[in-house]
Amino acid sequence: MTDSGSTRRTFLFKAATTAAAVSAASRIDIADHAYAGAGDSLRIGLIGCGGRGTGAAEQALTADRGNALVAMGDAFGNQIESSLSALKGSGAPGLAERVDVPPERRFVGFDAYKHVIDECDIVLLATPPGFRPIHFAYAVEKKKHAFVEKPMAVDGPGLRMFMDAAKKSKELGLSVVNGFCWRYYAPRRELMARVHGGDIGAISTIETTYNSQGVWDPRRTREQCKSEMEYQMRNWYYYSWLSGDHIVEQAVHGIDTMAWAMNDVPPERCWGVGGRQVRTEPKYGNIYDHFSVVYEYPDDVRGYHQCRHWANTPARVADFIQGTKGRADVFGKKISGPSKWRYRADDNAPPLDMYQSEHNEMFAALRDGKPINNAEKAASSTLLALMGRMAAYTGEVITWDKAMNSQESLVPASFDWNDDLPRRPVPVPGVTKFT
Ligand SMILES: NC(=O)c1ccc[n+]([C@@H]2O[C@H](COP(=O)([O-])OP(=O)(O)OC[C@H]3O[C@@H](n4cnc5c(N)ncnc54)[C@H](O)[C@@H]3O)[C@@H](O)[C@H]2O)c1
């Protein structure tokens, strides 16, 4: 074994065994995948080579010059090729030469994730969230560290699968950093520390809004796709089994802010409304274009969340936390009331790129042998969004426990490119029942 191989083995081993009471059986054996190209390099694998996955790969490579991207997987081969050329052409000093993904380590199709995970030490999971629990469970089974994009699941069974794997990942001492990146934005961290320190008194209400114009229009027509499966996969945002709907896929950032303010204590129940008023054509699949949900927490605390995807209307993404002594304006980075405060960046201010911060912290912690594992919090924030969606889809009051035990499975049991996948109907409150 070379000196550098020994160093790499030591620090990965240290990272994986720092958590208390990690059993010998849980140790990561890295000998099988020592990276010949770069000493104590960590082998990174990317699954889901779209916009976010490509960004996450770049951030992982930037975070630590010892990191190398060695395997990529995607449902579609063209996505891997365009991600590779973006990474190789990124222009960041020293980055392109650590993109070491020869054709034999480019994996295409529904099973690509297994091959990528088998090849790497740390996997970046950035597919549509319908696949997240399956991919994460396999990564944990193979004892791999993971960066896991939000959200963590699109339904109750998937969430429970993710939570089981999250628990196991902790027992194994694995590092699992999630894509709820707003928690890595320095001004917001300082604001939230003040809120938790009592600067606005006791929290009474939280208001989070994610009103935007929407996302990309369907990318392919049915005629351009060889099967219904391909059609839905190409246009994944508009199918609840793939995206979870926009309250789960996108507005979950605001809902996660609510969870953060509440120290991740779950609400007791929620109720809400939603529907589709603007994006009504069949090409927009089965998701809604607006939601409004009220979360009821212990001690009469209320959380209000609104989100919409309406083109040609003003966007508003804003969060406020009202307390008995003051009010925190999360996006305004300020607090009003007796403990008035406004964020001011000085020369010592931490970096403001929250995406980069996630990776910097993840790799620094790994090298220090103190893996970060916030998988369970990420699952909890995902469930908050899921219960809001369930409330709007059915018109029912949804308790935390009810949502946690939901049996409705949106994701198919198996995946085949020739599948004539049924199109789920748009939910109708009062007709669509909670299951
Ligand atoms: N944290 C953030 O701020 C942030 C921002 C954007 C996206 N995201 C999250 O990142 C994820 C991806 O979003 P995106 O914008 O990159 O989407 P995208 O469509 O650009 O990329 C998704 C990629 O995954 C691939 N894919 C789909 N199913 C797959 C499978 N089973 N196996 C392998 N590859 C598969 C697609 O072909 C595509 O290349 C979503 O969960 C999204 O919520 C997070």
The ligand as an SDF file (V2000), in Angstrom:
LIG
                    3D

 44 48  0  0  0  0  0  0  0  0999 V2000
  -31.2340   22.7590   -3.2530 N   0  0  0  0  0  0  0  0  0  0  0  0
  -31.6350   23.4770   -4.2670 C   0  0  0  0  0  0  0  0  0  0  0  0
  -31.6880   24.6930   -4.2160 O   0  0  0  0  0  0  0  0  0  0  0  0
  -32.0430   22.7920   -5.5380 C   0  0  0  0  0  0  0  0  0  0  0  0
  -32.0770   23.5050   -6.7500 C   0  0  0  0  0  0  0  0  0  0  0  0
  -32.4630   22.8180   -7.9100 C   0  0  0  0  0  0  0  0  0  0  0  0
  -32.8140   21.4840   -7.8500 C   0  0  0  0  0  0  0  0  0  0  0  0
  -32.7710   20.8300   -6.6400 N   0  0  0  0  0  0  0  0  0  0  0  0
  -33.1750   19.4050   -6.5440 C   0  0  0  0  0  0  0  0  0  0  0  0
  -32.2870   18.6110   -7.3230 O   0  0  0  0  0  0  0  0  0  0  0  0
  -33.0060   17.5390   -7.9300 C   0  0  0  0  0  0  0  0  0  0  0  0
  -32.7890   17.5680   -9.4310 C   0  0  0  0  0  0  0  0  0  0  0  0
  -33.2670   18.7860   -9.9500 O   0  0  0  0  0  0  0  0  0  0  0  0
  -32.6480   19.4130  -11.3070 P   0  0  0  0  0  0  0  0  0  0  0  0
  -33.1290   20.8100  -11.3620 O   0  0  0  0  0  0  0  0  0  0  0  0
  -31.2000   19.1460  -11.3980 O   0  0  0  0  0  0  0  0  0  0  0  0
  -33.4130   18.5480  -12.4080 O   0  0  0  0  0  0  0  0  0  0  0  0
  -32.8940   18.1640  -13.8610 P   0  0  0  0  0  0  0  0  0  0  0  0
  -34.0660   17.7280  -14.6290 O   0  0  0  0  0  0  0  0  0  0  0  0
  -32.0350   19.2430  -14.4030 O   0  0  0  0  0  0  0  0  0  0  0  0
  -31.9400   16.9020  -13.5780 O   0  0  0  0  0  0  0  0  0  0  0  0
  -32.4140   15.6750  -13.0930 C   0  0  0  0  0  0  0  0  0  0  0  0
  -31.5770   14.5950  -13.7620 C   0  0  0  0  0  0  0  0  0  0  0  0
  -31.8790   13.3280  -13.1830 O   0  0  0  0  0  0  0  0  0  0  0  0
  -31.9700   12.3760  -14.2350 C   0  0  0  0  0  0  0  0  0  0  0  0
  -32.7370   11.2180  -13.7650 N   0  0  0  0  0  0  0  0  0  0  0  0
  -34.0850   11.0760  -13.6610 C   0  0  0  0  0  0  0  0  0  0  0  0
  -34.3930    9.8870  -13.1440 N   0  0  0  0  0  0  0  0  0  0  0  0
  -33.2250    9.2380  -12.9320 C   0  0  0  0  0  0  0  0  0  0  0  0
  -32.8970    7.9530  -12.4160 C   0  0  0  0  0  0  0  0  0  0  0  0
  -33.8350    7.0880  -11.9990 N   0  0  0  0  0  0  0  0  0  0  0  0
  -31.5950    7.6060  -12.3490 N   0  0  0  0  0  0  0  0  0  0  0  0
  -30.6310    8.4550  -12.7720 C   0  0  0  0  0  0  0  0  0  0  0  0
  -30.8970    9.6930  -13.2770 N   0  0  0  0  0  0  0  0  0  0  0  0
  -32.1760   10.0820  -13.3400 C   0  0  0  0  0  0  0  0  0  0  0  0
  -32.6070   13.1420  -15.3660 C   0  0  0  0  0  0  0  0  0  0  0  0
  -32.4400   12.5130  -16.6070 O   0  0  0  0  0  0  0  0  0  0  0  0
  -31.8720   14.4700  -15.2490 C   0  0  0  0  0  0  0  0  0  0  0  0
  -30.6600   14.4680  -15.9600 O   0  0  0  0  0  0  0  0  0  0  0  0
  -34.4660   17.7090   -7.4870 C   0  0  0  0  0  0  0  0  0  0  0  0
  -34.7150   16.9440   -6.3520 O   0  0  0  0  0  0  0  0  0  0  0  0
  -34.5450   19.1760   -7.1090 C   0  0  0  0  0  0  0  0  0  0  0  0
  -35.5310   19.4430   -6.1130 O   0  0  0  0  0  0  0  0  0  0  0  0
  -32.3770   21.4500   -5.5170 C   0  0  0  0  0  0  0  0  0  0  0  0
  1  2  1  0
  2  3  2  0
  2  4  1  0
  4  5  1  0
  4 44  2  0
  5  6  2  0
  6  7  1  0
  7  8  2  0
  8  9  1  0
  8 44  1  0
  9 10  1  0
  9 42  1  0
 10 11  1  0
 11 12  1  0
 11 40  1  0
 12 13  1  0
 13 14  1  0
 14 15  2  0
 14 16  1  0
 14 17  1  0
 17 18  1  0
 18 19  2  0
 18 20  1  0
 18 21  1  0
 21 22  1  0
 22 23  1  0
 23 24  1  0
 23 38  1  0
 24 25  1  0
 25 26  1  0
 25 36  1  0
 26 27  1  0
 26 35  1  0
 27 28  2  0
 28 29  1  0
 29 30  1  0
 29 35  2  0
 30 31  1  0
 30 32  2  0
 32 33  1  0
 33 34  2  0
 34 35  1  0
 36 37  1  0
 36 38  1  0
 38 39  1  0
 40 41  1  0
 40 42  1  0
 42 43  1  0
M  CHG  2   8   1  16  -1
M  END
$$$$
